[in-house]
Amino acid sequence: MKNLNKFIESAGIATDAIWSAKLRSLMTVLGNIVAVTSIIAVVSLIQGLNASVKTAILNQAGADSFNIEQYPITRSDEEFDKVRNNPRMTLADVRAIRRNSELAGSVMADAGANGRVTYRDKSIDQTRVQGVSEDYVNFSSFDAERGRLISPTEVQTSRPVVVLGWSTADRLFGNDLDPLDKIIQIEGVHFRVVGVSTKKGGFLGTSLDSFAVIPLGAYVKLFGARPSLSLLVKPVTPALLPIAMDDATVALRVSRHLKGSQVNNFGLVTSDTVLALYHQATTGIFAVLVGVVALSLVVGGIVIMNIMLMVVSERTREIGLRKALGARKTDIMAQMLTESVVLSIFGGIIGTILGAIIALAISSVTPVPAAIEPWSVVLGIGITALVGLFFGLYPALRAARLDPIEALRRE
């Protein structure tokens, strides 16, 4: 309790000193303000972007399934040249996985293209039209907030029915009309609306709700008999995802008559794979940002140290008087360190407020989302406290070593 009272008293003296020299204090902690503003603003935007990317990926693929594509993920033109001649994914591949993989609970094929969707005098160009096979109802990325999903029987018989994305339904029908059982046109062909999907939101200004889901057979009639298919496989249980991927790989290799020495002529992708690539791509950016922030903190710390040395020089007589009245070296050091830390935290608080304002402002005028995390606020202020403690140590030691007699002689 005694130590706490001493700290509170020292903090009060430090606050009075800061308030009595407002402009000097502000200029002293300018480096800290810039650093913490950068930390809060950048971390908030990064966290918001990460959450948005993760949500978008999981909405498209789901965490409990994996995609099989014509091409694996490539990072350069040279890598893509090696897989350029991979054969298209076909319904024969779907049948091969169903037949030879016991761990594949559901296997769906889908294809997508942009098309015109029309209802009466309202028309939407470049709407994502997605054709799906009957197993699509078993995947969590497909749902119906209103109405229902297309039944497997309707998919198998290529019935002209459609499930609209929330945004597509809203733009075509607004709030006044019920979309269910209305007849719309997709590329000039009539389809009956049987459901409207739950609102998924957007990603970097692009709506995730602007789509129309139709049976794969109906899709083929609209966009051609040889669509570029993508397969989505859901294991019988999520825990078996890695084993199911190996099982599906073997099934496709056998179906495609690949020899042991030949590489896969298809690619497997999970949501974790895409997220890992995203984090790998942004690691370098984050490292540069950390370096810039660290440099700002070092510059701010050096400024604080120089100002504290000047404070020690200005208050030499005061320090000498305190030592003559019985103050110990540790008391003098504690006072100087407290002033340095309080001054640094003062800059951290201002930087936190400015960083939050900047992040929210950027989020409001751009598609980049922001998420202000409590840990980033604690981190920013905590780092400034450590900077004040570290760079205030040398001035505090100089103050503690002053000879009281010599100090009292100074004017």
Beta strands, then each sheet from edge to edge (+ up, - down):
strand 1: 66-69
strand 2: 104-119
strand 3: 122-132
strand 4: 146-147
strand 5: 161-164
strand 6: 183-186
strand 7: 189-196
strand 8: 202-203
strand 9: 206-207
strand 10: 211-215
strand 11: 230-235
strand 12: 267-270
sheet 1: 4+ 7- 5- 10+ 3+ 2- 11+ 1- 12+
sheet 2: 4+ 7- 5- 10+ 3+ 2- 6+
sheet 3: 8+ 9-
end
